[in-house]
Amino acid sequence: MIPVRAAGRSETGLVRAQNEDSMLLDDEGSFWIVFDGMGGHQNGAAASRMAALAFAGEPLPADLDPAIERFAEQIQLVNSQIQAEAAAQGGGTMGTTAVGLILRGREFAVGWVGDSRAYIMRRGGLFQLTVDHTHVQDLIDEGILTPADAIGHPMSHVLTRALGVSPELQVDIIKDEIEPGDRFLLCSDGLSGPLSDPEIRALIEADCPQSAVDALIERAYAHGAPDNVTAIVIEIGAF
């Protein structure tokens, strides 16, 4: 069995009154996921918590492709549940992003909706695995903005996809093989927003996943932590 170590932490930050992020670490099921709630303090927290509880109560299958299929189905189910809850509360905005990692044998899959991110640290390089579902990312894809222009853009947090916002929801999935020494980072934009990629790369190399998580969140606080901050680091051991 391939050795895996994981650690996670979620903090309110220095500006927000409440933590609207949620996370799930299922080490036994080799599945980890981060949610970033939206729609105001109570609604955002409720949406992300509803999503985390739904995944906690529904273990994913043992094989990768069925696990991916179940993951996508569960995202769609939670999407409907959040919409129903928002309607029951009078139709206010209520939603959450999601980014999850599934490990099965020597393969992994990442699935996401929104701008919570997954990174991989491999052979000394840091690579972003996800593509943000935001208006600004669409402008970058269309060549209207450069990545440099997007830094600090006033519309950088305008999402084009999130659970609970629309009846139709597309889940993006990538899959690949793991290598010994890989480290994955799942995080809300409260971490990826304040920290540059070079900062993330340097801090994720800490001695163990818990130290990496703590270092990353402490650096977000050093940058003012304007949003809730959540990070999970998963390390693949030798095999």
CORRADA-V104111 format. One line per field, one symbol per residue. phi: phi as a letter, one per 30 degrees, with the letter a starting at -180 (. if undefined). psi: psi as a letter, one per 30 degrees, with the letter a starting at -180 (. if undefined). burial: I if it has 16 or more other ideal C-beta (glycine too) atoms within 10 Angstrom, else O. A space follows every 10 residues. Layout:
BEGIN
phi=???
psi=???
burial=???
END
This chain:
BEGIN
phi=.ddbbbabab bdiccddbdc dbbbccdddh bbabbbdbjj edddddddde ddddddcbed edcddddddd edddeddded ddddddddcj jddaaadabb bccbicbbbb babjcdcbbb cbhiccbddc cecbdddddd ddidbceddd diddcdcddc badjcbdcbc cdbbbacdbe iebcbcaddd cdddcdedde eddddeebed ddeddddddd dddjhdbdbb bbcbccdda
psi=kkkkklllkk leafekfljf lllkjieegh kkkkkjllgl eeeeeeeeee eeeeeegikl lfleeeeeee eeeeeeeeee eeeeeeefgg glkjallkkl kkkjbgllkk klkagklklk jkhfkkkkfl kkileeeeee efgelleeef kgkfgfgjkf klkfekekkk kkkllakllk fkkkkkllff efefkleeee eeffglelee eeeeeeeeee efgfiflkkk kkkkkkak.
burial=OOOIOIIIOI IIIOOIOOII IIIIIIOOII IIIIIIIIIO OOIIIIIIII IIOIIOOOOI OOOIOOIIOI IIOIIIOIIO IIIOOIOOOO OOOIIIIIII IIIIOOOIII IIIIIIIIII IOOOOIOOII OIIIOIIOII OOOOIOOOOI OOOOOIOOII IIIIIOOOIO IOOOOOOIOO OIIIIIIIII IIIIIOOOII IOIIOIOOIO OIIIIIIOII OOOOIOIIII IIIIIIOOO
END
